[in-house]
Every structure is written in C-alpha cells, then in structure tokens.
C-alpha cells in the first residue's frame, strides 16, 4: 500500500511558568492508504497532543511544535501557511474529537454546522449542501434527517452527537480521519455501534484512520497496527498480532495485564502497573518507565533506549526486549 501519512521526529513542547512540558518528544510513525492505526497509552502520554500537532491545532502560547515533519500526500503540512492548512483541515484530513458537546457549536443548528464545511470545501450552494447534509445524517444512522438538521446539539443524545461528528468528518470524503478517543463519553453498547460504523464507513470510502484510545479492546478489534506511547515517546510499535501476543516492552505487558480477558479459562487477578506516569517537566534519566518497571536494572536508569527492530515490522525501546518473554514467564 502507498504511504499516506509519515510523521518524522515530531516534537511538541508547552512552555509554562513551571518549566517545559515535553508532551510529544520526537515520535515517528506512518499510516498507509486505507489502513487503521491504533495509538494507545495512559492519559497524559501525548496521544492527543500528537494528533493536534498533526492538525496544527495546538494552542500557542504555550504550545509549540519545535521540530519534525508531517508528510501528508508527499507534502510537509507543518510548512504550509495558515490558509493552505485550512484547505486541508476538515477536507483531506478530518478529526473526530473526544467530547462532541464541546466540539459542536451550541448556538448553531446541526444543519448549519454540516453545510458550512460543504460550502467552504466542496463549493456547494445552500440547497446542494443541505441535501448532502441530510444524506450524511442518514448514512450515520440518524433517522428523519431532514427534520433533525434544524435541531441544536443539546437536542441530541451523546451517541447521536458523536454520529454527527462522524458525519462532519466524512462530509468531504477525506483521505485520513483522526479519531481522538471517539467513544470516551459513551456507554459500552453505543461505543460498539460507533466504532463499527466508523470502520464500515472507512472501508466503504477507502479512508485511512488513526484511532487514539486507552482502550486496548478497541485497538484489538479495529486496528491492523498499533503504536504504544509513554511519556511523550513511542516505546513499542508493531502489528496488532505482535503487540497482543508477543509484546516486547514491559509497559505494553503491563497494559495488557490490567485488562480482563473474556477467553480466560480461570479467574485471573488483574495486574496493576505500580506508580504514576512521570512529570513531563522533569523526566527521570534513562528510560522513563524504569521507576515503574519490575524488570528494570542498572542500565535502564542511566541510558535512554531507542526503538530497535525486534521482529518483522515490530520495534521496541527496551534494553531487555530480547529476554522479556522469559522474564515475564519467570515472574508468573
């Protein structure tokens, strides 16, 4: 498959009174055409900031992307001026945000919020845009779409508002959709419906998708490749099969161990990851995960590991990757 998006050494810091917050610290990954990529990690690891950096939506001040490239369709979009970026944002790259109630404008009708994008990016007149908006609402499973175009966000349930956000994201047939925790505020039944809908529509339109989440179950079901982030860095990346069945980083093992398994034969105790994520203003020397890692040894607190190949398309940033399977088995 052809490469659609390539992120190279992306670095975004927040310059605060207390110091420099290294929210995204030199991450690199790619997304192929039509692919679904999952980005996972605990809250505060830099997942959302990395997405906002790609979209150039990081609030400045205090945030600033200080280094890196974001190559989309062969063009570094970090170098584009604001008007050129506006032509890409919402048109060729769309984003579905975490909480639709704060993303939708409460004083504009749903219809106006959908037609505005269509008029701006697709050059449609008001009638064409309204017809297309109604079609989009039907596409995402909202019945009586003509009437509902006149409603305001508060007249929709949480699941319906997220469907509206997906309709907005799909409105211009983008090449890439970035979904930032798209089901966080929804109950589990609606979560499944929304994710199935997104996958079905992405497949129908040939759209690539990046799903940002802390829910490993979501990634297992919908993503073909996975990027695991910790303390602003990528610490492991590989196919979903490798990440789930052949993890090579203690943090990934910890995340998987904290999730209940439906296929478990016996009742198993869930393993919590001890401690808290590090302060991104004052990161410890060496591996950022070392203070919480049960397999850490002297080198881990002195030298920072880099991503190294541990298999076909599988990389890990751990000094003990080669022996991790044996260590984990011995630890029980």
PyMOL commands that set and color helices and strands:
alter all, ss='L'
color gray80, all
select helices_A, chain A and resi 47-55+77-79+82-88+100-103+110-122+126-139+145-148+153-155+158-170+188-205+216-222+240-245+250-257+290-292+298-301+321-331
alter helices_A, ss='H'
color red, helices_A
select strands_A, chain A and resi 3-16+19-32+36-40+63-72+75-76+93-96+176-180+208-213+225-230+233-239+308-311+314-316
alter strands_A, ss='S'
color yellow, strands_A
deselect
rebuild
show_as cartoon
